[in-house]
Each structure stands twice: as C-alpha cells, then as structure tokens.
C-alpha cells in the first residue's frame, strides 16, 4: 500500500525549499536567526491561515498538539514569544517574494480566457481593513479609528491577484495606481474613484487602455456618433472631447475618448468612459461588469482567511499576516484550478482545515473528497503446526 504524508505537508511541497531559501538570502531574513528558521516561521503562519488559528497561543498549541506529524515538515512547534519576535522583526518582504514565486506557478494552471481579445485585462481597486486605534497606534485613520488599505491588482486570466500595496487608510486609490507601470496593450478597469485625466493621458501615451464609469457632471462635446447594436442594451456610443479648461489641460485635445451608455435589464443607466475605440460597446460593458470579480476577491479574503484580526500589533507583523493570507488564497485558487471536483472557495477552506494532518493523497482527496480511502491490507497470520 502506498503511504502518503499529511495533506499540509503536500501543500508545502508547492514551495520548493531551494527557491524559498533564495528569497531568504535576498531579503537577509535570517541574518540574526538563532535556531528558529524562516521556514519554521512560514509554516507556523501558513498554519494560522489554513487552520484558522486566532492567536499565537492557538498557532503554537495547534502545532504542538500535532508534534508527531511535524517531523516530515522539518519543523517543531515554536514558543509563542519566539514566533511573536520573528513576526515583529523579520522582513515581511520575504513573504512578498514567496507570493510571487507561487503566482508564477498558478499562472501555468489557468484556463481559457473569458474574452476574445488577447489583451491582458486587469482590475484595480482597494479595500479597507479596520483596526483598533489604541492597539495599532501607528495605523492612524480617524480620531478613534485605525485602518490600513489594501490596493489590489487582479488579473482576469484566472482571477489571480497579481499585485498588492499596503498603505495607511487615508491613501487615495489613484495615488497608488499612478505609481504602477503596465505593459502596452493592457486594458485596465476601475471605478469612478480613479478618475484623473492627467493619469489617463499618461496611460494613453504608454499604449495602455482603460475602462471606467464616467462621473456625472463631466463636461464634453460629441465629435462622432458610432453605430449602436440592436441588442445588449446599448443606448449611445460616441467619440467625445472634454470641454472645460481644467480637463483639457490634463487630457489634451486630440487624444481619443469614447462614451458608451448602457441600460441594464434592471433599468439602470450606466455611462462608461474608455480610450479604446475598437472594442464593441457591449464588450466595453461586459469588461466593466467583470470588474465585480475583484469585489468577490475582497469578500473571499475577508470571510475565509485571517485578515480582520491579527496575532501581532506591529506594522511588520501585520504585513506578514496579510501576505501569508494572500499566499494561502493563491494555494486555494491553485487547488480549484487543478481539481476536477467543483469546489467553492468557502467549502474548500472548511474541509481543508479539517483534513490538514490527515495522511492521504492530496490530489485524490481533492478530486473525490467524500470517498473513504482504501483500507490497509490485513496482516498475514502465520499458522503454527
């Protein structure tokens, strides 16, 4: 009978130790380490996410209760003080590098595109994590409230988060968006909070397309009306030019802008603004509708992983826990992409937590989770005469 290590151990095989050690060396994370390695810390923090541990006590106690099953992981259960010190002082950039290592692997498992065009489609948005102002004094947001903001970039090819910037809660979304660079031909989709015509001009000059909602009160004039399809709810499709001195100074005349107005089946009027002149108007509307996937990412992250309560109060510990949550989310996305069983993310998280230290083949369990494993062969009894 084939023997398997625990499911948790098989999940950790997604992180080659050679690549992990390269990231440790690059970030100098073990410069002052004494016995407790970065791999030990990573296993403990990943257990915090997948095992839904609520505190340092639950992390260390949960690992200690499975001490006999940690041998093949190459780790031991750490004391609470050791893990707390490592989270507070070891650079969180190590976890950022591990995230991007796993992201490269997940991209190889993605399936076909949803849209016919070959352009890369990215969504930009941010979500706020509320914090207690007295405990997280460094994360000032309002007088009696603390917060940090997570600025995400979502790749619609597989719906994988491809970038994250963690800032203070007051940082505006478009301020972070301006600092990013994108490949020519990329299509960006974002909400009205990102409207900045000077940034739009830089995107257009770099060959990057955008699709967003048009703010009410934006002054414009119609240059050319484009044909409207009979289906899809499109009311108007036109090339426009901005008319106010402030907007034209930021987005100069001559650059293409397009206004698409759509009526939804519920009767809502939506007006989209884009610099892409070749896409069909219904495709523009579908692109913006697909932006909802980044909202579903926020929901999945907050409901299924530990990003609303933290096991450390320093900024470094918070960054480590958030990046570990993203790593755990990538693991779940990867398992969903590879499995033949139709997992929902919440169901996969719940059943995976119950089977972390079960000894059976991960991929067999993933494809057929409700079938009992084969029984071990009965020992042959020797007959004495």
N, C-alpha and C positions, 0 to 999 in steps of 0.2 A: 504493500500500500504506500502511495506517495505521501510524504509528510510535508506540511507547509508551516511556515512561521505565521505569526499573528497578522491580521489584516493591517494593523497600524504599521508593523514592520514593512509590509509590502508597499504601503503608501509612501514610506520614507525612501523606498528604492527609486522613486521618481526624482530624487535629489542625489545625483552622483557625488560621492564624497570628494572626488578629485576637484570637481567644479566648485563645490561648497568651500573647499579649502583654499582655492584660488581667490574666492571672494573674501575669505577671512584674511588672507595675506594682503590683498589690495586695500582693505579698509583698516588694517592693523588692529583688528578687533581683539586679538589675543596677546596684545603687547605686554600686558601686566597680568595675564591669567595665571592662576595658581591652582591647578588641578581641575577646576570646573571649566570645561571647554565650551567653545561657541556651539558645537554640535549638541552638547548636553542642554544648553540654554534653548536652542532652536527646537529640540524635541519637546522640552517642557512647555514652551509657548504654543507649539502646534497642538499639543495635548489640551491646552487651555481652550483652544478654539474648537477642535473636533469633539472633545469630551465635555464641552460646556461647563468648564470649571469657573466658579465665580470669584475665587480669591486665591492668593498664594497658598493658603492652607489646603484648599481643595486640589490645587495642582500638585503640590509636593506629597500630600497624603494619598491622592489617587494614584500617582506613580509608585509610591512606596507600597501600596497595597497590592500592586502587580509586580513586585520586585523580581519574582521568579521568572517573569515573562519579559523582563527588560534586558536580559543577558545578550540576546541576539541583536538588540538595538545598539549595543556598545555603550550604554549609559547606565547611570544609577540615579535614584531619586535624590534631588538636591535638598539641602536645608532651605527653609524659607528665606533666611537672611542672605544666603548666597545668591539665590535667584533674584531677590529684590535688588541687591547691589549690582548684579550684572545688568539688569534691566535699566538701572539708573545711569550706568557709566559706560557700557559698551556701545559703540556707534550703531545707530539704527540704520545707517547706510548699508550695512551688511545684509539686512533683510530686504532692502530695496533691490540689491543686486540679485539675491536669490529669487525674488519675484520675477525679475526679467529673464533669468535663466529658465524658470518654469514656463513663462509666457512663450518663449521660443518653441518649447515642446508642444504646448497646447495649440499653437497656430498650425502645426503639422497635422492635427487631428480634426480641424474644422471642415465642415461640409460645404455644399454648393452655396453660391451667392443667392440672395433673395431678389436682387435687381439685375437687369440685363446689362447695364453699363459696367465697364471694367474699372471705373474709378474707385479708389478707396473712399469709403463713407465713414465719417467719424462724427460722434455726438459730443458736445461739450456742455457740461453742467456741473453744479456743485450742490452739496448738501451740508447741513449744519449739524454738529454733534454738541448737544448741550452739556455743560459741565457745572459743577458746584463752584461758585466764585471763591468760597472760603478755602476749599481744599486745593483747587487749581488756580492759585492766585496769579500765575503767570499768563493764564488764558483769559485776559480781560475782554469782555464783550459789552455788557451793560453794567450799571452800577451794582446790581445784585445778582448778576448772572455771568457765567463764563461760557465760552464756546470756542471750538475750532471748526474750520470749514475745510471740507474735502473736495478738491477740484478734480473731477474725473474727465478722462477722455475714453470713450467707448468705441471700439472697432465693431462695426455691424457685421463683419465677416466672422461669424461665430459668437458675436455679442460678448467679446472679451474686453475687460478693462486694460488699456494699454499704457496709461499714464495716470499718476496721482501726484498732486501737490497739496500739502497740508499747510494751512495758514491760520492766522488768527481769524476769529469770527467776523470781524468787520471788513475784511479784504473783499473788494468787489470782484465779481466773476470775470469781468472783461479785463481787469488789471492783470490777472494771471494768464488769461487767454492771449494777451498781447505778447507775452514772454515766450510763447511756444512757436516752434517752426514746423512747417508742414511741407510735404513733397508736392511739387507742381502736379496739378490734376486732381488733388484731393478735394472731396466735397465735405464741407463742414455744415452741421445742422445744430442750431442752438435757439434758445428762446429770446424774447424781446429784451431781456436784461443785458444782453451782449451787444445791443445796437450802438455802434460807434463808427461813424462814417470815415474817420481818418484810419481806423483799423481795417475797415472794409476796403479802402483804397490800397493799403499795403498788401492785403490778401490778393486783390485783383492783379496788382503789379507782379506778384510772385506766382501767378498762374493757379491760384487756389480759389475754388468756388465755395459759395456759402448759400444756405437756405435758412431763412428765419421768418418770424412773424413781423409784419410791418406795424410800427407804433401808430396809434391814432393821432391825427393832427400833423403828420408828416406832409409838408408841402411839396407838391410835384406837378409836373405837366406831362401829358401823354404825347409821345413822339410818334408812335406807330402802334396800331392795334393789330394783334395777331389772331389768326383763326381759332375759334373755340370749338372743342369736340362736342358732339351731341350727348355724350354720356360722361359720367364721372362727376357731375355737379359743378363744373367749371362755369362761372358767370362771366369773367373777364380775364383777358390775357393781353398785356400791353408792355411795350418798352416805354420807360419813363425817364425824366430828368428832374433832378432836385432843383428847387427854385429859390430857396432862401439863401442869402449871402453866407450865413454860417455853415450851412450844409454843403454848398458848392465850394467853399474854401477848403473843406475837409475832403470831399469826394468830388473832384473837379469834373467839369462838363466833358463829354466825350467818352467817359467810361460807361460800359453797358450796365443798365439796371432794368429789372423786369418785375412787374407787379402781376401776381396771379390771385384772383379772387375765387373762392370756392364756397359752395353751400353744402353743408353736411346733411346726411339723411335726417338728423335731428333738428335741422333748421338753423344751425349756427353759421354765421358768415365769417370766414377766415380769410385774411389777406396775407399773402406770402411775398417776401422780397428776396430776389436772388440775382446773381450776376451771370448765371448760366442761361444762355439763350437757346441752346439746342435741345434741352430736355423737354418732353411733353408736359403740359400743365398738370395732367393727372399724376405724372411721375413726381413732379415737384410736391404735390400734396401728399403723396404716399411717402416720400422721403421724410417730410416733417412728421407725419403720423408715426413713422418708425422710430422717431426720437423718443417715444414713450418707453423704449427698451432701457434707456438709461435710468428712468424713474423706477422701473422694475429692478434694476441693479441695486439702487439705493434701498429698496424695500427688502430684497433678499439679503443684503449685507446687514441691515439693522435687525431683521427678525431672526436670522439663523446663526449669526456669529456675534462674538463679544466685542462690540464697538460702542456700546452705550454705557457700560460700567467697566472700570479699569482696575487692574491689580497693582498699579503703581501711579504715583501722583506727579512725577517729574515729566517734563516735556519729552525727554528721551524715552522713558518707559511707555508713554502714550504712543509715540511714533512706532516703537517696536510692536506694540499690540495691534495697531491698525494695519501695519504692513503684514504681520502674521495673519490677520484676518483676510487680507487680500490674497495671500498665498493659499490659505485654506479654501477661499472661494474659487481660485483657479483649479485646485485639486478637484473640487466638486464639479466644476464645468468640464474638466477633462474626463472624469468618470462618466458624466452624462453623455459626452460625445462618443465615448468608446463603447458604452453599454448598448446591448440590443433591447433590454427591458426599458419601458417608458417611465423613467424616474422623473418625479417632480423634485425640485431642489429641497423643499422642506421635508419630504418623505425620505430622501436620500440622507440628509443630515441626521434625522432622527434614528433611522435604522443603522447607519454607520456608527453612531455614538454607542448603540447597544452592542455592537459587534467588533469594537476596536481591537480587543485582545482575544478574539476567537481565532482558533487555528484552523483555517480552511483557505482554499484558493480564492483570492480576491476577485478574479475575473469570472470564475464560475459562479460565485455568490452574486456578483453584480448583474450577471445576465439572467440568473434564476434564483432570486433571493429567498423564495418561500419553499424550496425543496430541501429536504434534510440531506446532509452529506452522507456518503456511503458508510456503512458500519465497518469497523476494522475487522479483519479476519479473525475467527476464533482460534485460540492456540490449540495445537495438536497435542492430544494427551497420549502419553506413552503407556502402552499396555504391558504390564509385568506378568510373566507366567511363573 
